[in-house]
Every structure is written in structure tokens, then in C-alpha cells.
Amino acid sequence: MDVYVLQLFNGLSISSILLLVALGLAITFGLMKVINMAHGELIMIGAYSTYLTQNLFKDYLPESMFDWYFVLAIPVSFGIAFVFGLILEMSLIRFLYGRPLDSLLATWGVGLVLQQVARSIFGAPNVAVKSPTWLDGGLRIVDGTLLPYKRLFIIALVIVCLAAMYVYIYRSHEGRRMRAVMQNRDMAACLGVSTRRVDSMTFAIGSGIAGIAGCALTLMGPIGPSLGTYYIVDAFMVVVLGGVGKLVGTVLGAVGIGMFNTLFEYWTNASLGKVLVFVCIVAFLQWRPMGLVAMRTRSLD
Amino acid sequence: MQLKKMTPRRLWILAGYAAAAAALFSAPMFVSDFRLNLLAKFLAFAIVALGLDLIWGYTGILSLGHGIFFGLGAYAMAMYLKLEAGGGKLPDFMGWSGLKELPLFWQPFGSFGFAAAAGIALPAILALVLGYFTFRNRIRGVYFTILTQALVIITTTLLIGQQAFTGGTNGVTGYSEVLGFPLGSPDTKRALYWITVAALIVIFLFCRFIVGSRFGKVLRAIRDGENRVRFIGYNPAIYQMVIFAISAGIAGMAGMLFVLHVGIISPSMLGIVPSIEMVLWVAIGGRGTLVGAALGAILMNWAKSEFSTAYPEGWTLFMGLLFVIVVVFMPKGVAGLIGQINFRKKRREPNHEGVRNPAV
């Protein structure tokens, strides 16, 4: 019994991390059809921002304050990744709209450069971020199963991000403009929406969420320059499976992949589990080529 | 086939090809054995680039999974070489993993003929299967690209995870001879080099033939407006599947030659990064021109072998920047750049290539 609870929890935990990584992608890909392969490096930037915040707290503030660095690290990671995203959009992505495959290659190059820069600044070996003491330990439930607070915290963080995204996209003026641009770019432009500004903001927000994902990943283990590459392909699979244009698709995609991954890895082994998940995704796309939740549209292509 | 008129320009181009072929064939007389081995490796990469150009440059499908097709061919040949070197004994890494006898799927690879056929057929079949399940459903563009990348990830994890059958991270290495000829001897190396040159020329002519044929015209039509092709009455999925399989088979063949020259194949040589590097060769050389793709592969690899050992960090930076610059400023690569200069010198005429804003 407790084995299943634990597997279920592990699946949920993996899903939450995948979702956090994929959320930013879903926004940039869904709205702008830009494949941002540098997303993984934005995650890495978020993680190193957390690392720097930690070091600042360690050096300049009394020890009793140290535990609270993480609370500050979340907005800091968001902010720094946001700025990077904004710069990236204005200097490069802007010239690649309408050429998704080219954007993929160019951003991959950007990712390569960012990784190398991080390697020069912070060194190639992984660095450890000490997680705050209030996240040590775990929640004990029936018959001795322990649910680590860190993973619970990440799940909570994802829920908060999701809620914030929901409010932003569906309940704010900016969000409405964003959806308008996504549904019909030309029409939105005709009605006076500055599509260029919407694009910049959207890309920056997607990047910022990647920063938060990086911040959360520091809880899971040491971080290094190639941190993001482990997650990026899985995150893209989430977007492909979930379909673009709606948040709920991304959520379902992440939960689906996370759960099946855990399940298959439990039944077989890590490498075979991944193969099975891939086969399942391709099989699923036979049934719904556009993903779980697709925007209804009459336009071809 | 109608005979084309022999204009002076065409003659010059033909002469250029002949000179290049002659130079490649006579290279063993001028360069050291070490350089020759490097050159042979680059030529194998040029073959991959040709195959990749067929689907990316001519059909508009970007595959980030060609490392896998390359690797499958390489592994097929490596399995034969390993069994040949063992002389009936179990390959060493199987013994370390506690395997008592040869796994069933290894057994046919004892024959060179089977291994060589499998090296081309296996990648082609894998590509056909993936193509069938994607193109048929009109999964294309970036979706397809992401799926090929996922294919790379799972194949490498599978290769690393199933250590007893694949040699794990170390890959398969430690060969002695091919068909009775010792791999280490300069004579064998030279012969293998000539075989590679011949293969490159044959594949190049084959690609030329495909591109020039009616089939190739449909491929370009698919690239420029898939839906229009569909409305005219063609089924693009069939064309995409076939060209994807051909391209994969070519990559597999290159992989086999690669193993013969390099003497090792491991998962790190067919992962995400090598796969995307292959795309970079084509992008730099010029997608949509066969010569450009092949030259791009040779030049990029030559530059890499010259600079990456001396400045590994600088090389990564350079490669990243090159990606950005090529994609943004010269989408048709070096070959396109030369074409542009030529074009500007000669005359201005409307650009018929590519439909900017297709109505459908």
C-alpha cells in the first residue's frame, strides 16, 4: 500500500517539476511559435541566481537570517531570468518570427554560449545550494511513509505559479491582449494591440518562469552549467503532448508524462521506462495529433 | 532524362567536380597517415550531411535525430568488428556484465554481409516507422523535430542502460581486423579511405539524381507549400517517409565507415549535441545545395579538429555564435552567400524560390 502512495507522490513530484519547466515553454511556444532551446539555460540562470543570493546572505547578513534567503531567491531568480529573456527577445528572437525551425537552431546556439559563459564564471563542477532548514525533514503519513517537505514545497510553488499565470492570462488586460495576439495576430494588431510589446512581455514572462524553475531545482540537488539540458527535451514533450494554447493542456501533459514515467520506471527500469513513455506519446499522437487540448481553429497551418 | 546543353558554366562546374574527385583520390600521396585518417572521418561526416540536406534542405523537415541513424549504422559495423576481433569468444564487456553467451540479436552480426546490410537497413526501417506514425498524421515542423530529439534521448539512455548488450557508456571498441585485413595497417587504412571517397561520390551522384528527378521536384514542392501539394493530389506523407528513410540509410552507411576509420563508437558520439552539430554543418555549408552541405561538413570538422583541442572553451563559444549568425544572417549558408554575390553581379530577376506568404 505505502509503496503505491510513495510512487504516486514521486510521480506527482516529477510532474510538478516538469510542469514548472514546461510552463514557460508553453507560453513562448504557444503564443509566438518560437522554439526556445535556450530555455534550459534560462533555468540554469535562475539556479545560479539562487546560488548567488545564498552567498550574499551568507556573507553579509547575520546567520539567523540565512534560512530566509530562499524566500527572496524566488523573485530574484524570476527577475534575472526575466531580464535575460527580454534582452534575448529584443536582440534575436524578434528577427526569427515565422521561422520556428530557425529559431530552434539559433536559440540552441545561444544556449551553448550561455552554458560556456556560466562555465567560465562559476567553473565546470557543480555547486551545491544549501536548502533552508525549514525545508528539511518531511511529512509523516500513515505507516511511516515520509513525504519530503522540499518536494511538497515544489508542488505548492507550482500551484502558486499556475494560479498566478491563470490570473494573468485570463483575468488581466495584458493577458487578454496576449490571448488576442495568439488567436489572431493580424486582427489584434488592427485593433490597436502592440503585438511587438506583447511578444516581448510574453517571452520575458516565460523566461522568468524558467528562472523560478531553476530556483526550485536547487532544492533537488547540486547545480551546474548544463542543468537545463536534462529537462529541456522532456519539457518539450510535455508541450507536444499537452497541445499549445491552453494552460490546462500543459498541466495534463506534465502530469501524464510524470506519472507514466514513474510507473514504467517502477515496473521495468529507468532506461526502458523512458522508451515506453516515448512509445506511449507517439501512440497517443496517432489519436490526437495536435495534443491533448488543442485550440480550435479553422486556419490551415 | 533529356540532355542538357553544355554551356561554358556547366563545363566549368563539371571540371570542378572532376578536379575535386581527383584531388580526393590522390590525397594519400600527399598527406600523412594521421591526416588521411582524419580526412576519411570528415568524408564520412560529409555523407551524413548529404543525407541530412535531402530532408532538411530539399524537403523542409528538420531532423535532430540523425545522430541515432548514424549511430545505428556505426553500432552494426562495430558489432561485426567486435565479434571478428573476439574470434568466437564473447566480447569482453559482456563478460564483465556477467553474460554467459552471445545474445540472440548479436549472432547474425558475425557475418560482414549481414552487418553491412543491417547498417543501412536498420536506420532506414526505424526512420520509416517513425515517419509512418508522424507524417501520416500531419505531425510536422517543430513537432516532428522535437520527437526526433526525444528519440535521440531515449536511444542514448537505452544504449547506456543496457550495458551488457551494448557496452554502456564506453561503447564498443577494441577491433583488430575487417574481412581478414588488419585495421591498423596503413594499407588497409588507405583502402578504406578510397572506399569512403568512392562512397561519397556515389552518394553524391545518387542525391543529385533524386534531387533532379520528378520525385525531387515534389519534395521541393512539399517544402514550399505542403498543403498545396496535398490539394493537387499528391500524398506528401509517402514522399516524406521515403526521403526520411533514404536519408537515415545514408547516415547509417556513413556511421559504418566512421567506425572503420575511428575504431570506436560510444553513446556520446550520437547524442543530442553531435546530432545538432550535423545540422550545423548543413546550415553553414548551405542547405538546399548538395555541394554546400558536403563542404560544410568537411570544413567544420577540419576547423574543429584544428581549434577545439587548443581552445576548447573558445570553440564552444564560437560554435554557439556561429549558429546564431548563420541562422540570422545567412540562412542559405556559405553556398547561398556565394550564390547571392553571383546573383547580384549578373542580373536582377524575381526570386522564385520559396513562397513567402502562401495563400493556403
Contacts between the chains, C-beta under 8 A, distances in Angstrom:
chain1	res1	chain2	res2	distance
A	29	B	142	7.9
A	33	B	142	7.7
A	35	B	142	5.2
A	35	B	145	7.7
A	35	B	146	7.8
A	92	B	324	6.7
A	92	B	328	7.1
A	95	B	328	5.7
A	96	B	327	7.4
A	96	B	328	7.1
A	100	B	141	6.3
A	100	B	142	4.8
A	101	B	62	4.7
A	101	B	141	6.9
A	101	B	142	6.5
A	101	B	145	6.6
A	102	B	327	4.9
A	102	B	328	8.0
A	102	B	331	6.7
A	104	B	62	7.4
A	104	B	142	6.6
A	104	B	145	6.5
A	105	B	276	7.8
A	105	B	279	6.7
A	105	B	280	7.7
A	105	B	283	6.5
A	105	B	323	5.8
A	105	B	327	5.0
A	106	B	323	6.2
A	106	B	324	5.0
A	106	B	327	4.2
A	106	B	328	6.2
A	108	B	276	6.1
A	108	B	323	6.2
A	109	B	319	7.4
A	109	B	320	4.4
A	109	B	321	6.7
A	109	B	322	7.0
A	109	B	323	2.6
A	109	B	324	4.4
A	109	B	327	7.3
A	110	B	320	6.7
A	110	B	323	8.0
A	110	B	324	6.2
A	111	B	320	7.4
A	112	B	316	6.0
A	112	B	317	7.8
A	112	B	319	6.1
A	112	B	320	3.3
A	112	B	323	6.9
A	113	B	316	7.9
A	113	B	317	5.8
A	113	B	320	3.7
A	113	B	321	6.3
A	113	B	324	7.8
A	115	B	316	7.5
A	116	B	313	6.1
A	116	B	316	4.5
A	116	B	317	5.0
A	116	B	320	6.7
A	117	B	317	7.9
A	119	B	313	7.2
A	120	B	313	6.6
A	229	B	272	7.4
A	233	B	146	7.5
A	233	B	149	5.4
A	233	B	150	5.7
A	233	B	153	5.2
A	233	B	272	7.4
A	236	B	146	4.6
A	236	B	149	7.3
A	236	B	150	7.6
A	237	B	146	6.9
A	237	B	150	5.6
A	239	B	146	8.0
A	240	B	143	5.6
A	240	B	146	5.5
A	240	B	147	7.1
A	269	B	161	6.7
A	270	B	157	7.3
A	270	B	161	6.3
A	271	B	154	7.9
A	271	B	157	4.6
A	271	B	158	5.0
A	271	B	160	7.0
A	271	B	161	2.8
A	271	B	162	6.6
A	272	B	158	7.5
A	272	B	161	7.3
A	274	B	153	7.2
A	274	B	154	4.9
A	274	B	157	5.3
A	274	B	158	7.6
A	275	B	154	5.0
A	275	B	157	7.9
A	275	B	158	5.9
A	278	B	150	5.6
A	278	B	151	7.1
A	278	B	154	4.9
A	281	B	150	7.6
A	282	B	130	7.6
A	282	B	133	5.3
A	282	B	134	7.4
A	282	B	147	6.9
A	283	B	133	7.9
A	285	B	133	7.6
A	285	B	134	7.4
A	285	B	137	6.5
A	285	B	139	5.9
A	286	B	133	6.2
A	286	B	137	6.1
A	289	B	137	4.1
A	289	B	138	6.2
A	289	B	139	5.2
A	300	B	227	5.5
A	300	B	360	5.9
A	301	B	226	8.0
A	301	B	227	6.6
A	301	B	358	7.9
A	301	B	360	7.8
